[in-house]
Amino acid sequence: METLAIYALPWEFSPTVFVVCSFAAVIYWRGLQRLRRSGKRVRLWQCVCFYFGLLLGYAVLQTYIDYLAQHMFWVHRLQHLVLHHLAPVLLIAGAQGQILTQGVPDRWRRWAEPAKSQLRWAGYAFRLVQHPVLASLLFVGLIYFWLIPEVHFTAMLDARRYRLMNWSMAVDGLLFWWLILTPRRAHGSGSVGYGSRILMLCFVAALQIFIGAYITFHKEILFDVYAICGRAWAISPLVDQQLGGLITWIPPAMMSGIGLLVVLHFIMHDSRERRLSSADPQEMAFAATDES
């Protein structure tokens, strides 16, 4: 049990991470209960996705994994794979259907109403970072920026820059994947077309493959900060770098492929809805019967 506690308890406790994760878990649970009381069905897989994504994000930031990420390059890349790709995808998949918005207390909504006019700049900033070009450049640009050897060196040795690096990856991952994986009707008038989303996914996949392959096949050590920090396991620095390059290369490309499949599903679903809306009532009834 002592060994399990060492691995599960926070390596360096962060009140911010604890509060954010706890707040998200409670708001999601409140939303579930509210939707169920109103008679709306929430799929089990959504709940599993959301809480598992939240657990993964917490684990890589608040358990022994965080210590390993500071002492092994490949674990660091695994940490950012979770923060920038896997956890955001799971959280967004689980939060579909306004579950989170339903979980916000009505009292908070009333308090927020008067502040809307004063916070218009936040809406403008959000729409700016959700522009397809800027969103794609930010998504892949952050990966490149934090992997510049000189920048990476200082980030791993400075606690504030290290926290900034991790939080920037997590927040940007949520913004990007929300733009990609949310149906157009949920975006309202600011929706990004599915064709643009496909181009975005192809763009970020190509650049991630390039940098991952570059790190994997590079013959010299690019990230010597781990020699200063001390590696958690006695493996060759070059092997450590190659493993990190493969994690930067293959899983993110696979995540882009999954994103493409989701976007194609949205396209087929919207096309089917348009056909049904233009069909006569008898055809619609037949389609509904066939679907059930």
C-alpha positions, -999 to +999 in steps of 0.1 A: +000+000+000+029+024+007+043+017-027+009+023-043+006+056-024+039+068-036+028+063-072-007+076-068-003+106-045+007+140-060+045+144-066+042+181-063+007+190-051-010+217-073-042+233-058-051+246-092-051+211-108-071+197-079-097+225-079-101+224-117-105+186-119-128+185-089-149+214-102-153+197-136-163+164-120-189+180-098-204+201-126-206+171-149-223+150-122-249+178-116-255+180-153-261+143-155-286+143-127-305+173-141-308+158-175-320+125-161-346+142-140-359+159-171-362+126-188-333+129-212-311+099-217-273+102-214-253+073-228-230+054-205-201+057-228-202+094-225-198+093-188-170+068-190-152+090-216-155+122-196-144+108-162-116+087-178-103+117-196-104+137-164-086+109-146-059+107-172-053+145-171-051+144-134-027+114-134-001+130-157-001+162-137-005+151-101+010+116-097+044+100-099+041+102-137+048+139-134+081+131-116+090+107-144+081+132-171+107+155-156+134+128-157+126+109-189+120+124-223+097+097-236+075+100-204+074+137-210+062+132-245+036+107-232+025+133-207+019+158-235+002+132-257-024+129-229-027+166-222-028+177-259-047+148-275-061+119-256-076+137-225-092+165-245-108+141-270-123+120-242-135+150-223-152+165-254-167+132-264-182+128-229-194+164-227-216+164-258-252+172-253-249+203-230-242+181-199-217+207-185-239+237-192-268+219-174-246+213-144-239+250-138-261+263-109-289+287-119-276+312-094-243+314-112-261+320-145-280+349-130-247+364-116-231+361-150-258+378-170-248+414-161-212+407-169-218+396-205-216+431-219-184+438-201-167+405-213-174+409-250-136+410-255-134+374-242-159+363-269-139+381-296-107+365-284-123+331-283-136+334-319-101+345-329-083+315-316-110+293-331-103+305-366-092+274-386-058+289-396-049+302-362-062+272-344-041+249-365-010+270-362-014+273-324-020+235-321+011+224-339+031+256-331+030+249-294+044+214-299+073+229-320+079+257-296+082+236-264+105+212-283+130+238-293+160+225-274+168+258-257+132+265-248+127+229-236+159+232-215+147+262-195+111+249-192+123+217-175+144+235-150+121+264-142+089+254-122+068+283-135+077+277-171+071+240-166+036+246-153+030+271-182+041+245-207+017+219-194-013+242-190-008+257-225-008+222-240-040+212-220-060+243-228-050+244-265-058+207-268-093+214-255-098+244-278-086+225-309-105+193-304-137+211-294-135+229-328-129+196-346-152+171-327-183+192-320-212+191-345-218+222-365-252+230-348-234+233-314-211+260-328-240+282-340-234+308-366-196+306-360-194+270-372-164+258-391-172+237-422-163+200-422-141+205-452-120+230-433-118+206-403-104+178-426-078+202-440-069+212-404-064+176-393-043+168-424-021+199-418-014+192-381-009+155-387+017+162-414+037+186-392+036+163-362+048+133-383+077+155-395+089+166-361+084+131-346+104+115-374+131+142-371+135+135-334+134+097-339+161+096-365+183+123-353+218+109-345+227+135-318+212+142-284+188+172-288+175+174-252+205+172-228+185+186-199+177+151-188+213+144-182+213+173-157+181+163-140+191+127-139+172+099-157+148+079-138+158+047-156+192+037-168+186+036-206+206+052-233+199+089-239+196+082-276+170+054-270+151+077-247+150+104-274+140+078-300+111+066-279+100+102-273+102+108-311+080+078-318+054+090-292+054+124-309+051+108-343+027+078-343-001+083-317-008+119-327-011+109-363-035+082-352-056+107-332-058+129-364-071+098-382-097+092-356-107+129-359-111+124-396-135+095-390-156+116-366-158+144-391-168+120-419-195+107-395-208+142-391-209+147-428-229+115-434-253+123-405-260+158-417-265+145-453-290+119-440-309+146-420-312+167-451-326+138-471-351+130-444-362+167-440-369+168-478-387+134-478-424+129-474-439+118-440-442+082-450-405+079-459-396+096-426-417+072-406-402+043-424-366+056-418-374+061-381-388+026-378-358+011-396-334+030-373-352+018-342 
